[in-house]
Amino acid sequence: MMARGTLSAAKSRARAFWADESGANLVEFSLVVTLFLFLLFAIIDFGRVGNAWVGANKATQLAARLAAVRPPACPGVPTLTVRGTASPAANFGSLCRAGAGVCSSPTAVICQGSAANATAQEIFTAVRPLVPAGTTIGQMRFSYTPDRDLGFLGGPYVPMVTVEFTSVTFTFVSPLGALVTAMTGSASTLGRAIAMPGMSVSLPAEDLALGMDG
């Protein structure tokens, strides 16, 4: 049986233990510093997201501008505008929009960027500093679509040129998910790589030729 003095001493030590707040500051500091680091890293990385979006948007505009004045980045794009199905046949030099069937309407040509194509390689080299790290030339998509309002019979083929970046991802560098997990105790997917929205720009190919009168 515990002596009365010993019991009293044990109760005193227990009360002193529960009243001791010497470690409270450390607990509070750990919570506050975790929240502070989360906010700091979030500001940095979400700022990087915004910068990456602006850069990718500018890269798409630049890529479309270059594609509109360079040889096709896709194989199989026509070089000349040939006669269509108009009856009687239109003379060379007639605008394609002069009537139905003046010019032929070739099938739209779509391809992914390839390093084997000089135009695609030139465009990707120009825009690489603007797109997120890890983006490849194969994530550029080129489209050449016929438009009867462009070009003239016998002249260069003048399609609508569209350049699009596909499946571009942004990678966070801060441990945002780990910080959220530390604060909440539940696993978080925040901070994982995210897919950026698709971006595309269309421009008419530029016709700087004089054409033929035959």
C-alpha positions as CSV (number, residue, x, y, z in Angstrom):
1,M,0.0,0.0,0.0
2,M,1.4,3.4,-1.1
3,A,2.3,5.7,1.7
4,R,0.4,8.9,2.0
5,G,3.5,11.0,1.5
6,T,4.5,9.1,-1.6
7,L,0.9,9.4,-3.0
8,S,0.9,13.2,-2.4
9,A,4.3,13.6,-4.1
10,A,3.1,11.6,-7.1
11,K,0.0,13.8,-7.4
12,S,2.2,16.9,-7.2
13,R,4.4,15.7,-9.9
14,A,1.4,14.9,-12.1
15,R,-0.1,18.3,-11.6
16,A,3.3,19.9,-12.4
17,F,3.6,17.8,-15.5
18,W,0.2,18.9,-16.8
19,A,0.8,22.5,-15.9
20,D,4.3,22.6,-17.6
21,E,4.0,24.6,-20.9
22,S,7.7,24.8,-21.6
23,G,7.3,22.8,-24.9
24,A,4.2,24.6,-26.1
25,N,6.2,27.2,-28.0
26,L,8.0,24.5,-30.0
27,V,4.7,22.9,-31.0
28,E,3.2,26.3,-32.0
29,F,6.4,27.1,-33.9
30,S,6.3,23.9,-35.9
31,L,2.7,24.6,-36.9
32,V,3.3,28.2,-37.9
33,V,6.6,27.5,-39.8
34,T,4.9,24.7,-41.8
35,L,2.1,27.0,-42.8
36,F,4.6,29.7,-43.6
37,L,6.6,27.4,-45.8
38,F,3.5,26.2,-47.6
39,L,2.4,29.8,-48.4
40,L,6.0,30.7,-49.5
41,F,6.4,27.7,-51.8
42,A,2.8,28.1,-53.1
43,I,3.5,31.7,-54.1
44,I,6.7,30.6,-55.9
45,D,5.3,27.6,-57.7
46,F,1.9,29.1,-58.7
47,G,3.9,32.1,-60.0
48,R,5.9,29.7,-62.1
49,V,2.6,28.2,-63.4
50,G,1.4,31.6,-64.5
51,N,4.8,32.3,-66.2
52,A,4.7,28.9,-67.9
53,W,1.2,29.6,-69.2
54,V,2.2,33.0,-70.6
55,G,5.3,31.5,-72.1
56,A,3.5,28.6,-73.8
57,N,0.9,31.0,-75.2
58,K,3.6,33.3,-76.6
59,A,5.4,30.2,-78.0
60,T,2.2,29.1,-79.8
61,Q,1.8,32.6,-81.4
62,L,5.4,32.6,-82.5
63,A,5.2,29.0,-83.9
64,A,2.1,29.9,-85.9
65,R,3.7,33.0,-87.3
66,L,6.8,31.0,-88.4
67,A,4.7,28.2,-89.8
68,A,2.7,30.7,-91.9
69,V,5.8,31.9,-93.8
70,R,7.9,28.7,-94.0
71,P,7.6,25.6,-96.1
72,P,5.1,23.1,-94.7
73,A,6.0,21.2,-91.6
74,C,3.9,18.3,-92.8
75,P,4.5,16.1,-95.8
76,G,1.8,16.0,-98.5
77,V,0.8,19.7,-98.4
78,P,0.2,20.9,-102.0
79,T,2.5,23.7,-103.3
80,L,0.2,25.0,-106.1
81,T,-3.5,25.8,-106.3
82,V,-4.9,23.8,-109.2
83,R,-8.2,23.9,-111.1
84,G,-11.3,22.8,-109.4
85,T,-14.6,21.7,-110.9
86,A,-16.0,25.0,-112.2
87,S,-17.7,24.9,-115.5
88,P,-16.6,26.6,-117.7
89,A,-13.1,26.3,-116.3
90,A,-11.7,29.5,-114.7
91,N,-8.6,31.1,-116.0
92,F,-5.4,31.0,-114.1
93,G,-5.1,34.0,-111.8
94,S,-8.8,33.9,-110.8
95,L,-9.4,34.2,-107.1
96,C,-10.5,31.0,-105.5
97,R,-13.4,32.8,-103.9
98,A,-14.6,34.0,-107.3
99,G,-17.1,31.1,-107.5
100,A,-17.8,27.6,-106.5
101,G,-15.2,25.0,-107.8
102,V,-12.7,27.6,-109.1
103,C,-9.9,26.0,-107.1
104,S,-9.6,22.4,-105.9
105,S,-10.2,21.7,-102.2
106,P,-7.5,19.3,-101.1
107,T,-7.8,17.4,-97.9
108,A,-6.6,19.0,-94.7
109,V,-3.1,17.8,-93.7
110,I,-2.4,17.3,-90.0
111,C,0.9,16.0,-88.5
112,Q,2.9,16.1,-85.3
113,G,6.2,18.0,-85.3
114,S,9.3,16.0,-86.3
115,A,13.0,16.7,-86.1
116,A,13.3,15.3,-89.6
117,N,11.4,18.3,-91.0
118,A,13.5,21.5,-91.3
119,T,10.5,23.8,-90.7
120,A,9.3,22.0,-87.6
121,Q,12.9,21.8,-86.2
122,E,13.4,25.6,-86.8
123,I,10.1,26.4,-85.1
124,F,10.8,24.2,-82.1
125,T,14.3,25.7,-81.7
126,A,12.8,29.2,-81.7
127,V,10.1,28.4,-79.1
128,R,11.9,26.0,-76.8
129,P,13.0,28.7,-74.3
130,L,9.3,29.7,-73.9
131,V,7.7,26.3,-73.2
132,P,7.9,24.3,-70.0
133,A,10.9,22.1,-69.4
134,G,10.5,18.6,-70.9
135,T,8.3,19.7,-73.8
136,T,9.3,17.9,-77.0
137,I,9.0,18.7,-80.7
138,G,6.5,15.8,-81.0
139,Q,4.1,17.8,-78.8
140,M,3.6,20.4,-81.6
141,R,0.7,19.7,-84.0
142,F,0.5,21.3,-87.4
143,S,-2.6,21.6,-89.5
144,Y,-3.0,22.9,-93.1
145,T,-6.6,23.4,-94.0
146,P,-7.9,24.6,-97.4
147,D,-9.9,27.9,-97.4
148,R,-11.6,29.1,-100.7
149,D,-11.3,32.7,-99.5
150,L,-7.5,32.5,-99.8
151,G,-5.2,32.3,-102.9
152,F,-5.8,32.3,-106.6
153,L,-5.8,29.7,-109.3
154,G,-2.3,28.8,-110.5
155,G,-0.7,30.5,-107.6
156,P,0.8,29.1,-104.4
157,Y,-1.5,27.0,-102.2
158,V,-2.6,29.2,-99.3
159,P,-4.2,27.2,-96.5
160,M,-5.1,28.2,-93.0
161,V,-2.1,27.1,-90.8
162,T,-2.8,26.0,-87.2
163,V,-0.1,25.2,-84.7
164,E,-1.1,23.6,-81.4
165,F,0.9,22.3,-78.4
166,T,-0.6,19.1,-76.9
167,S,-0.1,17.2,-73.7
168,V,2.3,19.8,-72.2
169,T,2.8,19.4,-68.4
170,F,4.1,21.6,-65.7
171,T,6.2,20.2,-62.9
172,F,6.2,21.7,-59.4
173,V,9.5,22.1,-57.6
174,S,8.2,22.7,-54.1
175,P,7.0,19.9,-51.7
176,L,3.5,21.3,-51.5
177,G,1.8,17.9,-51.1
178,A,4.2,16.9,-48.3
179,L,3.5,20.2,-46.4
180,V,-0.3,19.7,-46.7
181,T,0.1,16.1,-45.5
182,A,2.1,17.4,-42.5
183,M,-0.5,20.0,-41.6
184,T,-3.6,17.9,-42.2
185,G,-2.4,14.3,-41.7
186,S,-4.0,13.1,-44.9
187,A,-2.2,12.4,-48.2
188,S,-2.4,15.3,-50.8
189,T,-1.9,15.3,-54.5
190,L,-1.0,19.0,-54.5
191,G,2.3,19.6,-56.2
192,R,2.2,16.8,-58.7
193,A,2.7,17.5,-62.4
194,I,-0.3,19.0,-64.0
195,A,-1.5,19.1,-67.6
196,M,-1.6,22.5,-69.1
197,P,-4.6,23.5,-71.3
198,G,-4.2,23.0,-75.0
199,M,-3.2,26.1,-76.9
200,S,-3.6,26.8,-80.6
201,V,-3.2,29.7,-83.0
202,S,-4.4,29.8,-86.7
203,L,-3.0,32.2,-89.4
204,P,-3.4,32.2,-93.1
205,A,-0.3,31.2,-95.0
206,E,1.3,34.2,-96.6
207,D,1.3,34.4,-100.4
208,L,4.2,36.6,-101.6
209,A,4.3,35.2,-105.1
210,L,3.2,36.9,-108.3
211,G,1.4,33.9,-109.7
212,M,1.0,32.9,-113.4
213,D,-1.2,34.3,-116.1
214,G,-1.3,31.3,-118.4
